[in-house]
Amino acid sequence: MIIPVGRVFQLDPKSLHMFYDTAGPLIAFNRAGSLFLNARYYLAWHDAQVVNGDMTEAFISWYFTLAHEIAHNLVEQHDSEHEFYMSSICETYLMALVKLVQTGSGSFRDLVDVSV
């Protein structure tokens, strides 16, 4: 699921990673130029829809999660400056997200490949 959304932001697929935290509140984080997304939230929030062929909500959710983490590469704190950058990032890549949602161009392999 993260590979097609990563393409929206023109991210190197090697910088995108999944982890599985069974209890913590961490949805995603970034470290040293890599982005890490918690598979537990994908499974809880989106897996049933994706299995049924509806990827829209998963694409949108991970889009905003990745934008949030990309903004942290510019600003560490959660403050108005971070929100400014996140908003700017979302605006910049919004039409690419729309195209992804319209075409559903993520393959099923992209959706289930959660290599760690």
N, C-alpha and C positions, 0 to 999 in steps of 0.2 A: 504494500500500500504506500510505503513512503517513497519508493523509487519514482513513480509517476509524479507525485507531488514535488519531489525534489527537482525533477526536470523543469517544473514550472518556474522554480527559482534559479535554474541553471546551475544546480549544485552538482559537484562530483559525487557519483553514487558511492564511492569509497568513503565519503565523509558522513554517510548516513548509517546509523546503527540502531538495532532494537535491543532492548534489555527487558528482563521480566522481574519486576519487583512484586512480591506477593502481598505486601501489606502497606507499604508507604504511600504517601500522597503525591509522590513525584511523577508527573506526567511526562516530562521531558527535561533535558538539560543539555548544555554544550560544554565541551572541554577541548582545548587545543585545536580549534577549527573543525571539530567533529560534532555532529548532533546525534543525540541519543533519545529514542522514544520508547516509552514503556508499553510493551505488548499487552500487558494486562488491561490497560484502558481501551486499546483497540478491540480486544476480545469482548470486553463488557459492553462497549458502546456501539460497535459497528459490525462485528463478525457475522451475526445472523443476517443482517441486511446484505452484506457483501456476498455471502453464500447464496442468497436468493437473487443475486445479480444486480442489486442496487448499491452502487458505489458512491453516490452523490454525497451523502452526509459524511462518510469517511473521508472523501477527498477534501471537503470543506473544513472539517475539523482538523485534519492534519495540516492543511494549508495555514490556518491561523496559529497552530502550535509551532510549526516551523518558522513562520514570520516572527513570532514572539521570541524564539531562541536566536534567530538571526539578529534581531534588534539587540539582544544581549551581547552580541559581538561588538556593538558600538557603545552601549551603556550598560553597566553592570546592575545598577539599582532599578527597582520598580518605581519609577517616578514619571513626571510629565515628559521628561526628555525621552525616556524609553517608549512611552506611549506615542510620542511624535514619530519616532523612527519606525515603530511597528506599523503605525498607520500609513506612513509613507511607503514602506515596503509592500504592504497589502495593496495600496493603490497602484503601485508600479506594476505589480504582477497579476492584478485582478483579471485582465482579459485573457491571460494564459490559463488561469484557473477556470474561467468560463468555458474556454475551448476544451479543457480536459474534462469538465463535467458534461459538456454537450457530446463529446465523442466517446467518452469512457475509454480513452486510449490506453489505460493501464491494463496490461494483460493479467489473466488470473494468476500466472506464475509470479508476477510482480506483487500481487496482493497477498499471496501466501508465503512468499520467500522472506522469512524473518531470520535470516542468518545472523548469528551473533559474532 
